């Protein structure tokens, strides 16, 4: 019962089969192979973006950092939510890859930037003032780090403000599959049709062994990001193993099928919390991730039963009745039985 992250989940059988197929014969290196070509074509097809520039990398941090570096000058500010992954969990990679650009934290409830908070932060920077950083790109996270999601209309509102200021918009889509699977919109409607310029398309958290795609919907920046990827050491010589994963991931809608399974298990968990006394959901989950408060005794009982997940504690010993915040994430392989076991442990303790 490991709910610590969707990174703990196994690779999907279809992904492993694709890797085995790619391993049966020699192919040209550095992306000049049929698997990479197929993956790039499928990204363009799925997102209805025939001119998009697609660049495969192995990690989400690399995807985000390279995307933002291509959009950002060293003296710019990158506007991100205070709880964004690029701010909290990437060890300064965006600042490093942009040669020192400043991350400017934008507030907003439920880990989402709002039009009001974005306008306020933009207005606090006067373009042309040599003593200040200049306005740079906006980056959004989908799903957010709190498990919530931006609607298509919310994305459109934010990208409209960015365009008025002459700024580009990046979408960190490490869990965009979960957002698309849960929403009644197409991948295109959630991204470039809503005004997004660049997407980090995640696969690692959703059944891949390790692959992400940097997708520039405006191909004019294709050469620069290709150079940046090589210079940063993220151009794989055996790129076919990245391409094989991404192609299998998108083929026949597998990415949405896997995300739908993870979302369904989270929905089962949320429904079951109605029978857990004192459980409090911090923000309404839109996919496969939730933060919730439970008595320490409930967590202790779950851990004793073999559950694994992350707690936000104060460091000092907590009383048994003290509410402790937990982060619960469902990967695609979670079963109904595992959800029932976790809920049972919480109920008995409460």
N, C-alpha and C positions, 0 to 999 in steps of 0.2 A: 504494500500500500504506500507507494512513493508518490506524494503529491507536491514535492518540493519545486518542480519545474516541468515544463513540457520538454526540456532538454534531456530528461531522464528516460524518456520513452525510446523504444527500439526503432530502428529503421523499418519502414514498411516492406513487406516481401517484394512488392513490385519494384521498389528502389534497389534492393539487393539483386534482384534478377537482372535489372538493367546494368548494374555494375559488372555482373558476371559476363553478360553479353559483350560489354565493352572490353573485357579482358581476354577475349578469345583470339584476337588478331592484332597485328601492329597497325597503328594509325599515325598520321602526321601530328606533330606536337603543337603547342601554343594556340590551340583553338582551331586549327586547320583540319578538323576531323568531322565526320558526319554527325556525331552525337551532339557536339556543340552547335553545329549548324541547325540541327533539328530543334534543339532547345531554344535557340534565338528565334527561330521561325514560330515556335509555339507561343513564346511570350508575346510576340507581335500579334498573333492570331487571337489569343485569349483576351488581350487588352485592346483589340480592335485598333491597333496602332502600327500600320504597315511600315512606317518610316522610323520607328523607334530604334534607338541604339542600345544594344544589350551587352553587358559585360559581366561575366561570371566570376565570383570570388568564393572563398571558402567560409568566411565568417561575416556575421552581421555588423560587427564593429568596423571591419574593413569596408563593407558596403556603405555604411553611413559616412565614415570619414572621407572616403574617396568622393562620394557624391557631393558632400558639403564643401570639400576642398576645391572641387571644380567650379562651384558657384560663388566662392567667397574669396575676397581679397584679404591679405593679412591684417589690414587695419579696419576690417568690418566687424560688426556685431551680428551674431547668428541668434535669431529670436526663437527660443524654445520654451516649453513649459518647465516650471521649476522641478517637476517630477519626471521629466523626459529621460529616456534611457541614455541619450547622448550626454546628458548632464550628470547623471548619477552613476552610471555603470560602464563607462568606457575609458576610464583611467586617463582622461585628457586626450584621447585619440583625435577628436575633432580639432582641438586646439593645435595639436602636434602636426597633423596633416595639412592644416590651413596656414602653417607658419605663424601661429600666434593669434588668430582671430578670437574675439571674445564671445563666449556664450552669455547671452542676456536672458535671464530667467523671467518668464511671463507668468503671472498668477492666473488662477482659474479653478473653479470647483471641479471635483471629480477628475482631476488630472487633465482637464481640457482647457486650452486657450479659448477665450471668447473674443468676439469682435471688439468689445469695449476695452478689454485688457490689452489686446494687441495694439489698438489705436493709441492708448495711453503710452505704451512703451515706445512706439514709433515717434510720437510727438515729443518725447523727452530727448531725442537725438536730433540735433540741427545739422542737416547736410551742409558740408562746406566749412564747418568749424574745425580748424586744424588741431584743436586741443582735444577733440572727442573722437571716439571710434565712429565710423560711418555706418549707415544702414546696410545690412546684409540680408541674406535669405531667411525665410521662415521655415522651420522644420516642425512637422506634426508627427505624432506617434499613433499608430492604428493597429491593433487595439492599444489603448493607453497602458501605462504602467500600473494603473489601478484596476484594469480590466474593463473599463468603459470604452465606448466607441463614439467617434464623430459620425454624425449622419451626413449624407451627401449634401444637404442644404447647409449644414454647419461648415463643411469644408469649402463649399462655394463662397460662403460669406467671408471666410478668412482669406481665401485666395484672391477674392475681389479687392480686399483692402491691400494686400501685398502688391497686386498689379497697379493699383492707384499710386503706390509709392515706388513703382519701378523695380520691385523685388521678385525673385524667384521663390518657389515653394518646393520643399523636399518632404516626402512622406516616408517615415520609417515604418515599413510594412513587415516587421518581423512576424507579426500575427495578423497580417491583412487577410489571410485565408479564413481565419475565424470570423473576422468582421464581414467579409463578403458572404460567407456561408450563412450568417445570421441575418443579413439585410436583404431586402427585396430590391437590390440594385446589381448592376453588372460590374465587373472589375473596371471597365472603362469609365462607367459613371462615377465610381468612387475615386478615380484617379485623374487622368488628364481631362476628361469631360467636365470635371469639377474644378479644374484649374491647376492641378498638380503638374509641376514641370519634371520632377525626377522622383523615382520610386526605388526604395530598397525593398526588393521582393524576397521575402523570407521563405526558406524551405527547411532549415535545420530543426526548428522547433516543431515541425509538423510532419515528421516521418521520413525526412531525408537524413543521410549520414552526415552531410555537411556541405551545403551549397546555398548561396544567395545570388541574386542578380541585381546589378545596378542598371536601371532602365531610364534612359534619357528620352523623353517623348519628343524633345527637340533635338534632332540629330546633329545640329551644328556644333555641339560640344563633344561629339563622339571621339575625335582624335585626341583632344586634351585628356579626357578621362582614360583613354587607352594608354597614353604616355604616363599618366599618374599611376595607373595600376601597375605598369611594368616597373617604374621607378621605385614604387613602394614595396616591391617584392611580392605582389599578389597576382602576377600572371603565371599560372601553373603551366609547366611544360606538358604534363599529362592532363591537359584540360578536358580530355574526353571523359574522365571520371566525374568531373563536375557537370559536363554537358549531359551525360547519361542520366544522372540523378534528376536534373531539372526537366529534361524531356519526359522521363517517366512520371515525374511529379505532376506535370500539366496535362499529360496525355489522358484523354477520356475523363477529365474532371477529377482525377485522383486527389488533387490538392484540396478540393472542396469536400470530397467524400471524407477524407481524413479529418479535416477541420470540423465537419458536421458531427462526426463521432465524438470528438473531444467536447464540442459544445453541448451535445446531448447528455453526456455524463455530468457536466456542470449543471445543466438544467435539472437533472435528477437530484443532485446534491442540494440545490437551492430549494426544491420542493420538499425535500426531507427535513430541512432545517426548521420547518414549521413545528415539528415535534420535538425540537431540541430547546429546552428552556434556557433563557438568557442569551441565546445566540442573536447577534446583531450584525447585519450585513452593512459594511461601510459605504459601499456604492453599488448600484445595480449592475451586475455583470452583463456584458454584452456578448461574451464568448466563452472562453475556457478558463478564465482567471477571476478569482474573487479574494477580497480581504474581508475577514470577519472577526468579531470579538466573541470570545468564549471564556468561561471561567478556567483558571489554571488547572483545576481538577479534571476538567474535560480533556484538556490537552494531555495531561499526565496519563489518563486512562488510554487515550488513543495511542500514545507513544508506547505504552506497555503492551499494546496489542500489535505492535509492529508498524504503525503508521509513521511516515516521514513527511514533514513539511516545515516551513520556516516560521519562526515566531519573532515578533518585535517586542523584546523585553527591555526593562530598564537596567538590567545587569544584576541588581540586587535580588535576593530571594523574594518571590511573590506569594502572598497568601493564597490558599486554595480557592477562595471565592473571588479573587481579583480577576477582572477581565483582562485577557491578554490577546493581542491582535495576531492573527495568523494569515499567511498567504497560502492559498490553496490553488493549485494548477492541475488541470486534467490534460494529459496527452491523448493522442488518438487511440492508444491501446488500452486505456482504462476500461474496466468491465463494470457492469451493474452490480456484481457481487462485491467488488472492492468499495464502491460507493456505499452500499448497504452496511458493510463492515465498519466503515469510518463513522457513519451516522449512528450505528448501534453503540459504538464505543462512547461517542459524545453523549448520547441519550442516557446511558447507564450512569455515567459520571455525574451528569447534571441531576 
